[in-house]
Amino acid sequence: MRSDGIYVRFAPVHRSFRRLPFDGIERVERTEFGLLTYGGIGIRWTPNTVAYMTTWGSGIKIDRENAKSIVIGSQDPSVLLETIDELH
């Protein structure tokens, strides 16, 4: 994370970071999900969401203006939420 947004890179699929600017984010919240909620591990697409999954359990959901929501799996989503609150 940087002062201008959240950066996501799912190696080796992404060669560069994907930036989610803070001004395009409507809401960020903690979320819980099962292994098959988004269809397994990896980058998963649904009609309304792109999910970056490395394991099942918890993570954050980022709702964006005029774009798909982003779900990022994390072992400690509370740290992500605190950091986003501090920077946003």
C-alpha positions as CSV (number, residue, x, y, z in Angstrom):
1,M,0.0,0.0,0.0
2,R,1.0,3.5,-0.8
3,S,-0.4,6.9,-0.1
4,D,-2.2,7.0,-3.5
5,G,-3.8,3.5,-3.3
6,I,-3.6,-0.2,-2.9
7,Y,-1.3,-2.2,-5.1
8,V,-1.9,-5.8,-5.9
9,R,0.4,-8.3,-7.8
10,F,-0.4,-12.0,-8.0
11,A,2.9,-13.5,-9.2
12,P,3.7,-15.1,-11.6
13,V,0.5,-14.1,-13.4
14,H,1.0,-10.3,-13.0
15,R,4.3,-8.9,-14.3
16,S,3.5,-5.5,-12.7
17,F,1.3,-4.2,-9.9
18,R,-2.4,-3.4,-10.3
19,R,-3.2,0.0,-8.6
20,L,-6.5,0.5,-6.9
21,P,-6.6,4.3,-6.3
22,F,-8.2,5.4,-3.0
23,D,-10.5,7.9,-4.7
24,G,-12.2,5.1,-6.6
25,I,-12.9,3.0,-3.5
26,E,-16.4,3.2,-2.0
27,R,-16.0,0.7,0.9
28,V,-13.5,-1.7,2.4
29,E,-14.6,-4.5,4.8
30,R,-13.4,-7.7,6.3
31,T,-14.9,-10.8,4.7
32,E,-14.9,-14.6,5.3
33,F,-15.1,-17.2,2.6
34,G,-14.8,-20.9,2.0
35,L,-12.3,-22.6,-0.4
36,L,-14.9,-22.8,-3.1
37,T,-16.7,-19.5,-2.6
38,Y,-14.9,-18.0,-5.6
39,G,-14.0,-21.3,-7.3
40,G,-10.7,-22.2,-5.6
41,I,-7.2,-20.8,-5.3
42,G,-5.7,-18.3,-7.7
43,I,-7.2,-15.3,-9.4
44,R,-10.9,-15.9,-9.7
45,W,-13.5,-13.9,-11.6
46,T,-17.2,-13.7,-11.0
47,P,-19.7,-11.3,-12.7
48,N,-19.2,-8.7,-9.9
49,T,-15.9,-9.6,-8.3
50,V,-12.2,-10.4,-8.9
51,A,-10.7,-12.5,-6.1
52,Y,-7.0,-13.0,-5.4
53,M,-7.0,-16.2,-3.3
54,T,-4.0,-18.0,-1.8
55,T,-6.0,-19.9,0.8
56,W,-9.5,-20.0,2.2
57,G,-10.6,-18.2,5.4
58,S,-10.5,-14.4,5.6
59,G,-9.5,-11.3,3.7
60,I,-10.8,-7.9,2.7
61,K,-13.4,-6.9,0.1
62,I,-12.9,-3.6,-1.7
63,D,-16.1,-2.1,-3.3
64,R,-15.2,0.3,-6.1
65,E,-17.1,2.9,-8.1
66,N,-18.2,1.7,-11.5
67,A,-15.9,-1.4,-11.3
68,K,-15.9,-4.9,-10.0
69,S,-15.3,-5.5,-6.4
70,I,-11.9,-6.9,-5.4
71,V,-11.4,-9.6,-2.7
72,I,-7.9,-10.1,-1.4
73,G,-7.2,-13.2,0.8
74,S,-5.1,-12.5,3.9
75,Q,-4.0,-14.3,7.0
76,D,-4.4,-11.0,9.0
77,P,-7.1,-8.8,7.3
78,S,-7.3,-6.5,10.4
79,V,-3.8,-5.2,9.7
80,L,-4.8,-4.5,6.1
81,L,-7.9,-2.6,7.2
82,E,-5.9,-0.6,9.8
83,T,-3.3,0.4,7.1
84,I,-6.0,1.4,4.6
85,D,-7.7,3.5,7.3
86,E,-4.5,5.3,8.1
87,L,-3.6,6.0,4.4
88,H,-7.1,6.8,3.1
